[in-house]
């Protein structure tokens, strides 16, 4: 029953409106068929709600009116339809009643302007023309009969009614300063509609339900509660839970579950809805306030987990607020965490009779942080990627169907720093030209707003993904604290930009966005230490970064703010997936800070590059600035410095590590083996693992071929190998967008490339071969040695380049991808070495046979065929051979034997 004191205060608060109405209302000469029309205001912004009624052709009233104040220009607006074009183009003020203040459960009566009639008005809105903002509206066209007259007494006696807005209820009761309960009893349909409303962050749950009536004292055990909230994507949910234990829902070894668990988990499945009887009706986030409406039966078919609601009896109800963990692969349901606060603030008990009328809510809820939209902070040398996409949660309705996205976030609040260049990479299409403006609406605003100031961008600032347009803007000391980014050609595609003085970008030399653009990493290198900062780009209870290919087997740094408001940073070694695998370490961190601003966690620390310790696991956590550092991240609802449990599990994490190049100040995502680099590796293997070695073997072991066949084979193989090698080099340079000498692989590859490329030039400049029976000239000997050893050195460098390439590939893409390839390469090289050993053995054996069979005085003469201009380039003792050996390469010989002694 309503409190009499509150009723008196309510009457006094409404007295000024009554006086104003009585002095301004006169006899109306206009008739309208809409007299008696009653409707609810839709809630769009500023927590507006109320019941609208047309009194006659000149006036209207609003009861139970709530609204946070807007600008001084807010007024009642009339327009044909509630879309952006109708409101901004055809809409106009229809009443002079002042709306430039906050209204709290108020009742007012207002007159239409003399030139306004109801038949000209399709909708009546509370409208702010400065920002083209619709706070809420009622639709006057196409009224329908109310489906359940008992659902709201405000509409039960109306001649014409529209459908009840989901934000309006018959009753309202504050549960705490920031949490309210609303309900409407539907006895005809055996149901009750419940509205939960709280000024909390989107990561919090709201729970309400009935205690076990058989308990002698109020208790949450065996209570039937509905847990409501919003998913990571911003979608509302409501689900039945049953409490068997004061803990998070846990799965026991015997397969049973205990704790605060969904009804469906106890039964294993709920195919026809007998267990989960909490039906979501509506939900939204507005002005930092969560609102969920759901419906449940008064008498449920589920007798095991639901409590029967007796509408004529006082019953004990329970409520709670707290953080929640989103579903994961192990537990695919939301896990409410302990409320963690004092009684009557974050949880409580209450005696309630749902059939009594209660209206004790003193006005709209006021959240400390009213900005629910995603946030993006511009960093030095890190472009903001601007695209366009469908409207889902645009912060300032009405709006077009397509809006701007920055870094994959819909119309975020962008924070920039004075003195730090802001780089936009515009990929929204050629029909969207970005500009930064003083006008809140944008869309070529200079045609209607002559005082508009354009700070950056314009008609040329448009681009596509294949050819983005880069726009750079430098906010300075004269830039206002708030500006806007919009499309030049369409209104309200963008949103606000907050301009601040200084920040992390000024304190650190480098910054990069990590995977999924949800965490920004900052760092500054010094001679023997590194200063690191990490900032989340979305609201969370904690943020963690890890050095490694994943959170498992990584060195992690976790930053959070504890219950006392103290910022903390702890270090860990993680070697598994459960809480027992998270081991605290004692790294030497200095200059440690951690803070939370509007739910955004930022932490900082400085650590040595090489830990000065021995014997502990963290002593191996060394940072080499010359080697890419693999970084991953995770976020969750809450963290604790001791006693970690499953509730501290992360709710979102990076999908892959990012390789941070500390010296270069950039980063690249770790990817699977890129096809172009795979082609590069294969071509280099064909060149250095087959063609070029085969050419050398041809010159060494194919001299028995007729004519100069071995020489032609040698030349063709060498030129083919060099051509494929150069093509492979071009593939790699094109894929990596440059040619860098930073790695050992590239250095050996360049050496091998230079040596191999010298060989054709060397062969072209070879000195003339000696005549038959003539010793080679010194130039010829030098050339032969040079040709031999340059070729051998090229093969050695190329082989090393193959192995270092495998190592480089393993470091970039993970050992699992290249371990098998490396062993295959080792086997191939060993096979080649074995072949050379076998051929050398046969060659040595043949020479020994020849020497033993030619022990007499041999006279060797070449045939009439002319010798080819080639030589055994792999024999280093060529200059000491006899004429016989010099001429032994002729295929057709004439041999005369003359014994030395008769």
C-alpha positions in Angstrom: 0.0 0.0 0.0 1.3 3.5 -0.8 3.1 5.4 1.9 0.8 8.4 3.0 3.9 10.7 3.6 5.1 9.9 0.1 1.6 10.6 -1.3 1.6 14.1 0.4 5.1 14.9 -1.0 3.9 13.7 -4.5 0.9 16.0 -4.3 3.1 19.0 -3.3 5.5 18.3 -6.1 2.7 18.4 -8.6 1.1 21.5 -7.2 3.0 24.0 -9.5 1.8 22.2 -12.6 -1.8 22.3 -11.4 -1.5 26.0 -10.9 0.2 26.6 -14.3 -2.5 24.6 -16.0 -5.4 26.4 -14.3 -4.0 29.8 -15.3 -3.2 28.9 -18.9 -6.1 26.7 -20.0 -9.0 28.3 -21.7 -12.2 27.1 -23.4 -11.2 25.0 -26.5 -13.1 25.7 -29.7 -11.4 22.8 -31.6 -13.1 19.4 -31.8 -11.2 16.1 -32.3 -12.1 12.5 -32.6 -9.0 11.7 -30.6 -10.4 13.1 -27.3 -9.8 10.5 -24.6 -6.9 8.9 -26.5 -4.4 7.4 -24.1 -1.0 6.0 -24.8 2.3 5.4 -23.2 5.5 7.2 -24.2 8.2 5.0 -25.6 11.5 5.3 -23.8 14.3 6.3 -26.2 16.6 8.5 -24.2 16.9 10.4 -20.9 14.9 7.7 -19.0 11.6 9.2 -20.3 8.4 7.4 -19.5 4.8 8.5 -18.9 1.1 8.1 -19.8 -0.2 10.5 -22.4 -3.8 11.5 -22.8 -5.6 13.9 -25.2 -8.0 16.1 -23.3 -9.6 17.9 -26.2 -8.6 19.5 -29.5 -6.4 22.0 -27.8 -4.7 20.2 -24.8 -3.2 17.0 -23.5 -1.9 15.7 -20.2 0.9 13.4 -19.1 0.9 11.5 -15.8 3.7 9.6 -14.0 6.1 11.6 -16.2 9.9 10.8 -15.7 12.7 12.5 -17.7 16.2 13.7 -17.2 16.8 17.2 -18.4 18.2 18.0 -21.8 19.1 21.3 -23.4 17.1 24.4 -22.9 15.5 23.9 -26.3 13.8 20.6 -25.6 10.1 20.8 -26.5 7.0 18.9 -27.6 7.4 18.2 -31.3 4.9 17.0 -33.8 5.8 15.2 -37.0 4.1 12.8 -39.5 6.4 9.9 -38.5 9.2 9.2 -36.0 12.0 8.6 -38.6 15.0 11.0 -38.9 13.9 12.6 -42.2 10.3 13.4 -41.0 11.5 14.7 -37.6 14.2 17.0 -38.9 12.5 18.1 -42.1 8.8 18.1 -41.4 8.7 18.3 -37.6 7.9 21.4 -35.6 7.2 22.6 -32.1 3.5 22.1 -31.2 3.5 23.3 -27.6 5.3 26.0 -25.6 5.3 24.0 -22.4 8.9 24.2 -21.0 10.8 20.9 -20.7 14.2 22.2 -19.8 14.4 20.4 -16.4 14.2 17.0 -14.8 10.7 15.5 -14.2 10.1 13.0 -11.4 6.8 11.1 -11.4 5.1 14.3 -12.4 1.7 15.1 -13.8 1.3 18.0 -16.2 -1.2 19.5 -18.6 -0.1 21.4 -21.7 -1.8 23.3 -24.6 -1.1 23.0 -28.3 0.1 26.1 -30.1 -2.7 28.0 -31.9 -1.5 26.8 -35.4 -1.3 23.1 -34.3 -4.1 20.5 -34.6 -4.2 16.8 -33.8 -5.0 15.8 -37.3 -1.6 17.2 -38.4 0.4 15.2 -35.9 1.3 11.6 -36.6 3.6 11.4 -33.5 4.1 13.6 -30.5 7.7 13.5 -29.4 9.9 15.1 -26.7 12.5 16.5 -29.0 15.9 18.3 -28.6 16.6 20.2 -31.9 20.2 20.9 -30.9 21.2 17.3 -31.2 18.2 16.1 -33.2 17.4 13.7 -30.3 14.1 11.9 -29.7 13.8 11.4 -26.0 10.5 9.5 -26.4 7.2 9.7 -28.4 3.7 8.5 -28.7 2.1 7.4 -32.0 -1.3 8.9 -32.6 -2.3 7.0 -35.7 -3.9 3.6 -36.0 -5.0 3.0 -32.4 -5.9 -0.6 -31.4 -7.9 -2.0 -28.6 -6.0 -2.9 -25.4 -5.6 -6.6 -25.1 -5.8 -6.8 -21.3 -7.6 -3.8 -19.6 -6.4 -5.0 -16.2 -2.7 -4.7 -17.1 -2.6 -1.0 -16.5 -5.2 1.2 -14.8 -4.1 4.3 -16.7 -5.5 2.8 -19.9 -8.5 0.9 -18.5 -11.0 3.7 -19.0 -9.7 5.1 -22.3 -11.9 5.4 -25.3 -9.0 4.8 -27.7 -5.8 3.1 -26.7 -2.5 1.9 -28.2 -0.4 -1.0 -27.3 1.2 -0.7 -23.8 4.9 0.2 -23.9 7.1 -2.4 -22.2 8.7 0.2 -20.0 5.4 1.0 -18.3 4.1 -1.0 -15.3 1.3 -0.6 -12.8 3.6 -0.7 -9.8 7.1 0.4 -8.9 9.2 -0.2 -5.7 12.8 0.8 -5.0 14.9 -2.1 -3.9 18.0 0.0 -3.3 19.3 3.4 -4.3 20.2 2.2 -7.8 17.9 -0.9 -8.3 14.1 -0.9 -8.8 11.4 -3.5 -9.2 8.3 -2.9 -11.4 5.5 -5.3 -12.0 2.0 -5.6 -13.5 -0.3 -8.4 -12.4 -2.2 -10.3 -15.1 -4.6 -12.5 -13.2 -6.6 -13.4 -16.3 -3.6 -15.0 -18.0 -2.1 -16.5 -14.8 1.0 -14.4 -15.2 3.0 -11.5 -13.8 5.1 -9.1 -15.8 8.2 -8.1 -13.9 10.6 -5.2 -14.8 14.1 -5.0 -13.3 15.8 -1.7 -13.6 19.3 -0.7 -12.3 21.9 1.9 -12.8 24.8 -0.6 -13.3 27.3 -1.5 -16.0 26.4 -3.9 -18.8 28.6 -6.6 -17.3 26.3 -6.9 -14.2 23.3 -9.1 -13.7 20.0 -8.3 -12.0 18.3 -11.1 -10.1 14.9 -11.3 -8.5 12.7 -14.1 -7.3 10.7 -15.7 -4.5 12.2 -17.4 -1.5 11.2 -20.9 -0.4 8.0 -20.4 1.6 8.8 -23.4 3.7 11.9 -21.7 5.2 11.4 -20.3 8.7 13.9 -17.5 8.0 14.5 -15.5 4.8 17.1 -17.4 2.8 18.4 -17.6 -0.8 18.7 -21.4 -0.6 16.0 -23.1 -2.6 14.9 -19.8 -4.0 13.3 -19.5 -7.4 15.0 -16.5 -9.1 15.2 -15.0 -12.6 18.7 -13.9 -13.6 18.7 -11.2 -16.2 21.3 -9.1 -18.0 22.9 -8.5 -21.4 25.1 -10.6 -23.6 28.5 -9.5 -24.9 26.6 -8.4 -28.1 24.3 -6.2 -26.1 21.2 -8.5 -26.4 19.0 -9.0 -23.3 18.4 -12.3 -21.7 16.3 -13.7 -18.8 16.5 -17.3 -17.4 15.2 -19.3 -14.5 17.7 -20.2 -11.8 17.4 -22.4 -8.7 19.8 -21.9 -5.8 21.1 -25.1 -4.0 24.3 -23.7 -2.6 26.0 -20.3 -2.0 28.5 -20.7 -4.8 28.9 -20.4 -8.5 27.2 -23.2 -10.5 29.7 -26.2 -10.2 29.6 -29.6 -11.9 30.5 -32.4 -9.4 32.4 -35.5 -10.3 29.3 -37.7 -10.0 27.6 -35.5 -12.7 25.4 -33.6 -10.4 25.4 -29.8 -10.2 25.2 -27.4 -7.2 25.2 -23.7 -6.7 23.3 -20.9 -8.5 22.4 -22.8 -11.6 19.9 -22.6 -14.4 16.8 -24.8 -13.9 17.6 -26.5 -17.2 21.1 -27.6 -16.0 19.5 -29.6 -13.1 17.3 -31.5 -15.5 19.9 -31.8 -18.3 17.6 -30.4 -21.0 14.4 -28.4 -21.4 13.0 -29.3 -24.8 9.5 -28.0 -24.3 10.0 -25.2 -21.8 8.6 -26.9 -18.7 11.6 -25.9 -16.6 12.7 -22.5 -17.9 9.5 -20.5 -17.3 11.0 -17.0 -17.4 10.0 -15.5 -20.7 11.9 -12.5 -21.9 9.6 -9.7 -23.1 11.9 -6.8 -23.7 15.2 -5.3 -22.7 17.4 -2.3 -23.3 20.3 -0.2 -22.1 19.7 3.5 -21.9 21.7 6.2 -20.3 23.7 3.7 -18.3 20.6 2.0 -16.9 19.8 -1.7 -17.6 16.1 -2.5 -18.1 14.7 -6.0 -18.5 11.0 -7.0 -18.7 10.1 -10.7 -18.4 7.0 -12.7 -17.7 6.5 -15.7 -15.5 3.5 -17.8 -14.5 1.9 -17.3 -11.1 1.3 -21.1 -10.9 3.9 -23.0 -12.8 3.9 -26.5 -14.2 7.4 -26.8 -12.8 6.7 -27.8 -9.2 10.3 -28.8 -8.5 12.2 -25.5 -9.1 9.5 -22.8 -9.3 7.7 -21.2 -6.3 3.9 -20.7 -6.7 3.0 -17.0 -6.3 0.0 -16.4 -4.1 -1.4 -13.0 -5.3 -3.4 -12.5 -2.0 -0.6 -13.2 0.4 2.5 -11.5 1.6 5.5 -13.5 0.4 9.3 -13.2 0.8 11.2 -12.1 -2.3 14.9 -11.9 -2.8 17.1 -9.7 -5.1 20.7 -9.2 -5.9 23.1 -7.4 -8.2 26.6 -8.5 -9.2 29.1 -9.4 -11.9 28.5 -12.3 -14.2 30.7 -14.6 -16.3 29.6 -15.2 -19.8 29.2 -18.7 -21.2 32.2 -20.7 -22.3 32.8 -24.1 -23.9 32.8 -25.9 -20.6 29.7 -24.2 -19.1 27.4 -22.7 -21.8 25.4 -20.6 -19.5 25.8 -17.3 -17.6 27.4 -17.6 -14.1 26.2 -15.0 -11.6 29.1 -14.1 -9.2 28.7 -13.3 -5.6 27.0 -9.9 -5.1 30.0 -8.9 -2.9 28.4 -5.9 -1.2 26.4 -4.9 1.9 22.8 -6.0 2.5 20.2 -3.6 1.0 22.8 -2.3 -1.4 23.7 -5.3 -3.6 21.2 -7.9 -2.2 18.3 -8.1 0.1 15.0 -9.7 1.3 11.6 -8.1 1.1 8.0 -8.9 2.0 5.7 -8.3 -1.0 2.1 -8.7 -1.9 1.9 -8.4 -5.7 -1.9 -7.5 -5.7 -1.3 -4.3 -3.7 -0.8 -1.0 -5.7 2.6 0.5 -5.0 4.1 3.5 -6.7 7.1 4.6 -4.6 9.8 5.3 -7.3 10.7 9.0 -7.0 11.8 9.7 -10.5 14.2 8.4 -13.2 17.3 6.5 -12.2 20.5 8.5 -12.6 23.6 6.5 -13.5 27.1 7.9 -12.9 28.2 6.8 -16.3 25.5 7.5 -18.9 27.7 6.7 -21.9 27.0 3.1 -22.9 28.5 3.3 -26.3 31.7 1.6 -27.2 34.9 3.8 -26.8 37.9 4.1 -29.0 41.0 6.0 -28.1 43.2 7.4 -30.9 46.8 6.6 -30.5 49.9 8.0 -32.1 50.8 6.3 -35.4 47.8 4.0 -35.2 45.1 4.6 -37.8 41.4 4.6 -36.9 39.8 2.4 -39.5 36.5 4.0 -40.6 33.9 1.7 -42.3 30.1 1.8 -42.5 27.5 -0.8 -41.4 24.0 -1.4 -40.2 22.5 0.4 -37.2 22.2 -1.8 -34.1 22.7 0.3 -31.0 23.1 3.9 -32.3 23.4 6.2 -29.2 21.2 9.1 -30.5 18.0 8.1 -32.2 16.5 8.7 -34.6 19.2 7.7 -37.1 19.7 6.4 -40.6 19.8 2.6 -41.3 23.6 2.8 -42.0 26.1 4.5 -39.6 29.9 4.8 -39.3 32.0 2.1 -37.6 35.4 2.9 -36.2 37.7 -0.1 -35.5 34.7 -2.4 -36.0 32.7 -0.6 -33.3 29.3 1.1 -34.1 29.5 4.9 -33.8 31.8 4.8 -30.8 32.8 7.7 -28.5 36.3 8.6 -29.8 38.8 10.1 -27.4 41.7 12.1 -28.9 44.5 14.0 -27.3 45.6 17.5 -28.1 49.0 17.5 -29.8 48.7 13.9 -31.0 48.0 13.4 -34.7 44.8 11.4 -35.4 45.0 9.2 -38.5 41.8 8.0 -40.1 41.9 5.2 -42.7 38.6 5.8 -44.5 37.1 2.6 -46.1 33.3 3.4 -45.8 32.7 3.8 -49.5 32.8 6.6 -52.0 29.3 7.8 -50.9 30.6 8.6 -47.3 32.9 11.5 -46.9 34.2 11.9 -43.4 34.6 15.2 -41.7 35.2 16.4 -38.1 32.7 19.2 -37.2 31.3 21.3 -34.4 27.8 20.4 -35.4 26.2 17.4 -33.5 24.1 16.3 -36.5 26.5 16.7 -39.4 25.4 15.9 -43.0 26.5 19.1 -44.8 25.4 21.1 -41.8 26.7 24.4 -43.2 23.4 24.7 -45.2 21.4 25.0 -42.0 24.1 25.9 -39.4 26.1 28.9 -40.5 28.3 28.8 -37.4 29.5 25.3 -38.1 33.3 24.8 -37.8 34.9 22.0 -39.8 38.2 20.8 -38.3 39.2 18.1 -40.7 38.0 16.2 -43.7 35.5 17.1 -46.5 34.3 16.0 -49.9 37.6 14.2 -50.8 37.8 12.2 -47.6 36.3 9.0 -48.9 37.7 5.6 -49.8 37.1 1.9 -50.1 38.9 -1.2 -48.6 41.0 -1.7 -51.6 42.0 2.0 -51.8 41.5 3.7 -48.4 41.8 7.4 -48.0 44.1 8.5 -45.2 43.1 11.7 -43.3 45.3 13.2 -40.6 44.0 15.7 -38.1 46.0 17.4 -35.3 43.8 18.6 -32.4 45.4 21.7 -30.8 45.0 23.8 -27.7 42.1 25.7 -29.4 40.1 22.6 -30.2 36.9 22.4 -28.1 36.6 19.6 -25.5 33.8 18.0 -27.7 33.5 17.8 -31.4 31.8 15.3 -33.8 32.7 13.0 -36.6 30.0 12.6 -39.3 29.4 11.9 -43.0 29.3 15.1 -45.1 26.3 13.9 -47.1 24.0 12.3 -44.5 23.0 13.3 -41.0 23.8 11.5 -37.8 26.0 8.7 -39.2 28.7 9.4 -36.6 28.9 10.4 -32.9 31.0 12.4 -30.4 34.7 12.9 -30.1 36.1 13.8 -26.7 39.3 16.0 -26.8 41.5 15.7 -23.8 45.0 16.9 -22.7 47.8 14.3 -22.7 47.6 10.6 -21.9 49.3 7.3 -22.4 50.3 8.3 -26.0 52.5 11.1 -24.6 54.1 8.9 -21.9 55.1 6.0 -24.2 57.0 5.9 -27.4 55.1 3.1 -29.1 51.6 1.7 -29.2 49.7 -1.0 -31.1 46.3 -2.5 -31.1 46.3 -6.2 -30.2 44.1 -8.9 -31.7 40.4 -8.0 -32.3 41.2 -4.4 -31.5 40.0 -4.8 -27.9 43.3 -4.0 -26.1 45.9 -1.4 -26.7 49.6 -2.1 -25.7 52.0 0.7 -25.0 55.8 0.4 -24.4 59.0 2.4 -24.1 62.4 0.6 -24.3 65.4 1.7 -22.3 68.9 0.2 -22.1 68.1 -2.6 -19.7 64.3 -2.3 -19.0 61.0 -1.9 -20.7 57.9 0.1 -19.5 54.6 -1.4 -20.5 51.0 -0.3 -20.3 47.8 -2.1 -21.4 44.4 -0.6 -21.8 41.1 -2.3 -22.5 38.8 -0.9 -25.1 35.7 -2.3 -23.5 34.3 -2.5 -20.0 35.6 -5.4 -17.8 36.5 -6.4 -14.2 40.1 -7.1 -15.1 42.4 -7.2 -18.1 45.4 -9.6 -18.6 48.2 -9.7 -21.2 50.4 -12.7 -21.7 53.7 -13.2 -23.4 53.4 -16.4 -25.5 51.4 -18.0 -28.3 48.4 -18.4 -26.0 47.4 -18.0 -22.4 48.6 -21.6 -21.7 52.4 -21.6 -21.3 52.6 -17.9 -21.0 53.8 -15.2 -18.6 50.7 -13.2 -17.7 50.2 -9.7 -16.2 46.8 -9.0 -14.7 45.5 -5.6 -13.8 42.4 -4.8 -11.8 40.9 -2.6 -9.1 39.9 -4.4 -5.9 36.8 -3.8 -3.7 38.6 -1.1 -1.8 39.3 0.9 -5.0 43.0 0.0 -5.0 44.6 -0.7 -8.3 46.7 -3.9 -8.5 48.9 -5.7 -11.0 50.0 -9.3 -10.4 52.2 -11.6 -12.4 51.6 -15.3 -13.2 52.9 -18.3 -15.0 50.0 -20.2 -16.6 50.5 -23.9 -17.7 46.9 -25.1 -18.0 43.2 -24.2 -18.4 41.9 -24.4 -14.9 42.5 -22.1 -11.9 45.0 -24.5 -10.3 47.3 -23.9 -13.4 47.6 -20.2 -12.7 50.8 -19.8 -10.6 51.7 -16.5 -9.0 55.2 -15.3 -9.7 57.5 -12.7 -8.1 58.7 -10.6 -11.0 60.5 -7.5 -10.2 57.9 -4.9 -11.3 58.3 -1.2 -10.5 56.2 1.9 -11.2 53.1 -0.2 -11.0 49.7 1.5 -11.5 46.2 0.2 -12.3 43.0 2.2 -12.6 39.4 1.9 -13.9 37.6 4.7 -15.7 34.0 4.1 -16.7 34.7 0.4 -16.5 37.8 0.6 -18.8 40.9 -1.0 -17.1 44.4 0.4 -17.6 47.5 -0.8 -15.9 51.2 0.0 -16.2 54.5 -1.4 -15.0 58.3 -1.4 -15.7 60.3 -4.6 -15.7 63.9 -5.5 -16.5 64.6 -7.1 -20.0 66.6 -9.9 -18.4 65.4 -10.9 -14.9 68.2 -11.0 -12.3 67.3 -14.2 -10.7 67.9 -18.0 -10.9 66.0 -21.1 -10.3 62.4 -19.7 -10.6 60.1 -20.0 -13.5 59.9 -16.3 -14.0 63.6 -16.1 -14.4 63.2 -17.5 -17.9 60.8 -14.6 -18.9 63.4 -12.7 -20.9 62.5 -10.0 -23.5 64.8 -9.7 -26.5 64.0 -6.4 -28.3 65.5 -7.7 -31.5 63.0 -10.6 -31.5 59.2 -10.2 -32.1 57.3 -10.6 -28.8 54.1 -12.6 -29.0 51.3 -11.0 -27.0 47.8 -12.3 -26.1 45.1 -10.8 -23.9 42.0 -11.7 -21.9 39.3 -10.0 -19.9 36.9 -11.1 -17.3 34.4 -10.1 -14.6 36.5 -10.2 -11.5 40.0 -11.0 -10.2 41.5 -11.7 -6.8 45.0 -11.6 -5.5 44.5 -15.0 -3.8 42.2 -18.0 -3.9 41.6 -18.0 -7.6 38.6 -20.1 -8.7 36.6 -20.8 -11.8 34.7 -17.5 -11.3 37.9 -15.7 -12.3 37.9 -17.3 -15.7 38.1 -14.9 -18.6 35.0 -14.1 -20.5 36.6 -13.0 -23.7 40.1 -13.5 -25.0 42.2 -12.9 -28.1 41.7 -15.3 -31.0 45.4 -15.4 -31.9 48.7 -13.8 -30.7 50.1 -10.6 -32.2 53.8 -10.3 -32.9 55.0 -7.0 -31.5 58.2 -5.7 -33.1 59.6 -3.7 -30.1 62.4 -1.9 -31.9 60.3 -1.0 -34.9 57.3 0.1 -32.9 54.8 -2.0 -34.9 52.9 -5.3 -34.8 51.5 -8.0 -37.1 49.0 -10.6 -36.4 50.3 -14.2 -36.2 48.7 -16.1 -39.1 48.7 -19.5 -40.6 51.3 -20.2 -43.2 50.6 -17.7 -45.9 50.2 -19.2 -49.4 52.6 -16.8 -51.1 55.3 -17.5 -48.5 54.7 -21.2 -48.9 55.3 -20.7 -52.7 58.5 -18.8 -51.8 59.8 -21.7 -49.6 58.9 -24.3 -52.2 60.7 -22.4 -55.0 63.8 -21.9 -52.8 63.8 -25.6 -52.0 63.6 -26.5 -55.7 66.4 -24.1 -56.5 68.8 -24.8 -53.6 67.7 -28.3 -52.8 67.6 -29.8 -56.3 68.5 -27.7 -59.4 71.7 -25.9 -58.3 73.2 -29.0 -56.5 72.3 -31.1 -59.5 74.1 -28.8 -61.8 77.3 -29.1 -59.7 76.9 -32.9 -59.6 76.6 -32.9 -63.4 79.9 -31.1 -63.8 81.5 -33.5 -61.4 80.2 -36.9 -62.3 78.8 -36.8 -65.9 82.1 -36.5 -67.8 81.5 -39.9 -69.3 78.6 -38.5 -71.4 79.3 -38.2 -75.1 80.4 -34.8 -76.3 79.7 -31.9 -74.1 76.4 -33.2 -72.7 77.5 -32.8 -69.1 78.4 -29.2 -69.8 75.1 -28.4 -71.3 73.3 -30.1 -68.4 75.4 -28.2 -65.9 74.6 -24.8 -67.5 70.8 -25.5 -68.0 70.4 -26.6 -64.4 72.3 -23.6 -63.0 70.4 -21.1 -65.0 67.1 -22.7 -64.1 68.0 -22.7 -60.4 68.9 -19.0 -60.5 65.7 -18.0 -62.3 63.5 -19.9 -59.8 65.5 -18.4 -56.9 64.9 -14.9 -58.2 61.1 -15.6 -58.7 60.9 -16.9 -55.1 62.6 -13.7 -53.8 60.0 -11.6 -55.6 57.2 -13.6 -54.1 58.5 -13.1 -50.6 59.2 -9.3 -51.1 55.7 -8.8 -52.5 54.0 -10.6 -49.6 56.0 -8.9 -46.9 55.7 -5.5 -48.6 59.4 -4.8 -48.4 62.9 -6.2 -48.2 64.4 -6.2 -44.7 67.8 -7.5 -43.5 66.8 -7.9 -39.9 66.8 -11.7 -39.7 69.5 -14.3 -40.0 67.5 -16.0 -42.7 67.5 -13.0 -45.0 71.2 -12.3 -44.4 72.2 -15.8 -45.5 69.7 -15.7 -48.3 71.2 -12.5 -49.7 74.7 -14.0 -49.5 73.6 -17.1 -51.4 71.8 -14.9 -53.9 74.8 -12.7 -54.6 77.2 -15.7 -54.9 74.8 -17.6 -57.2 74.3 -14.5 -59.4 78.0 -14.0 -59.7 78.5 -17.4 -61.3 77.0 -16.7 -64.8 79.0 -13.5 -65.0 82.1 -15.4 -63.9 81.5 -18.1 -66.5 81.1 -15.5 -69.2 84.5 -13.9 -68.3 86.4 -17.2 -68.2 90.0 -17.1 -69.8 90.7 -19.0 -72.9 91.3 -22.7 -72.3 94.8 -24.1 -73.0 95.7 -25.8 -76.2 96.2 -29.5 -76.3 99.3 -30.5 -74.4 99.7 -26.9 -73.1 99.6 -26.0 -69.4 96.8 -23.7 -68.4 97.6 -20.0 -67.8 97.7 -18.6 -64.3 94.5 -16.6 -65.1 92.8 -19.8 -66.1 93.8 -21.5 -62.9 92.7 -18.6 -60.8 89.4 -18.5 -62.6 88.8 -22.2 -62.1 89.5 -21.9 -58.3 87.2 -18.9 -58.1 84.4 -20.6 -60.0 84.7 -23.7 -57.9 84.8 -22.1 -54.5 82.2 -19.5 -55.2 79.8 -22.2 -56.4 80.5 -24.3 -53.3 80.1 -21.3 -51.0 76.8 -20.5 -52.7 75.5 -24.0 -52.0 76.6 -23.8 -48.3 74.9 -20.4 -47.9 71.8 -21.6 -49.7 71.6 -24.6 -47.4 71.9 -22.5 -44.3 69.3 -20.2 -45.7 66.9 -23.1 -46.1 67.3 -24.2 -42.5 67.2 -20.6 -41.0 64.1 -20.1 -43.2 62.5 -23.1 -41.5 63.5 -21.7 -38.1 62.1 -18.3 -39.0 58.9 -19.9 -40.1 58.6 -21.8 -36.9 59.1 -18.7 -34.8 56.5 -16.9 -36.8 53.8 -19.6 -37.2 54.6 -22.1 -34.4 56.7 -25.2 -34.2 53.9 -27.6 -35.1 53.7 -26.2 -38.6 57.3 -26.6 -39.6 58.7 -29.4 -37.5 57.8 -32.0 -40.1 59.1 -29.9 -42.9 62.4 -29.4 -41.1 62.9 -33.1 -40.6 62.0 -33.7 -44.3 64.7 -31.2 -45.3 67.2 -32.8 -43.1 66.5 -36.2 -44.6 66.7 -34.7 -48.1 70.1 -33.2 -47.4 71.4 -36.4 -45.8 70.2 -38.3 -48.9 72.1 -35.8 -51.1 75.3 -36.2 -49.0 74.9 -40.0 -49.2 74.7 -39.8 -52.9 77.8 -37.6 -53.2 79.7 -40.1 -50.9 78.6 -43.0 -53.1 79.6 -41.2 -56.3 82.9 -40.1 -54.9 83.7 -43.7 -53.8 83.0 -45.0 -57.3 85.1 -42.2 -58.8 88.0 -42.9 -56.5 87.7 -46.6 -57.2 87.8 -46.0 -61.0 90.8 -43.8 -60.8 92.7 -46.4 -58.7 91.8 -49.1 -61.3 93.0 -46.8 -64.1 96.3 -46.1 -62.4 97.0 -49.7 -61.8 96.2 -50.8 -65.4 98.3 -48.1 -67.0 101.6 -48.7 -65.2 103.6 -48.7 -68.5 104.5 -45.7 -70.7 101.3 -44.5 -72.3 101.1 -42.3 -75.3 97.7 -40.6 -75.5 96.5 -38.8 -78.5 93.2 -37.0 -79.1 91.0 -37.8 -82.0 90.4 -35.3 -84.7 87.3 -34.0 -82.8 87.9 -30.7 -81.2 87.8 -30.6 -77.4 85.0 -28.6 -75.9 85.8 -25.5 -73.9 85.1 -27.1 -70.5 87.0 -28.5 -67.6 86.6 -30.5 -64.5 85.7 -27.6 -62.2 85.6 -29.7 -59.1 89.1 -31.0 -59.2 91.4 -28.7 -57.3 94.6 -30.4 -58.5 94.0 -29.9 -62.1 97.2 -27.8 -62.7 99.5 -30.7 -61.7 98.1 -33.3 -64.1 100.1 -34.8 -66.9 99.1 -34.5 -70.6 97.5 -37.9 -70.4 95.2 -36.7 -67.7 94.6 -33.4 -69.5 93.4 -35.3 -72.6 91.6 -38.1 -70.9 88.3 -36.4 -71.3 88.2 -37.2 -75.0 85.6 -39.8 -75.7 87.3 -41.2 -78.8 91.0 -42.0 -78.1 93.9 -43.5 -79.9 96.2 -45.3 -77.4 99.8 -46.6 -78.0 101.7 -48.6 -75.5 105.5 -48.3 -75.2 107.1 -50.1 -72.3 109.8 -48.1 -70.5 112.1 -51.0 -70.6 112.3 -53.7 -73.2 
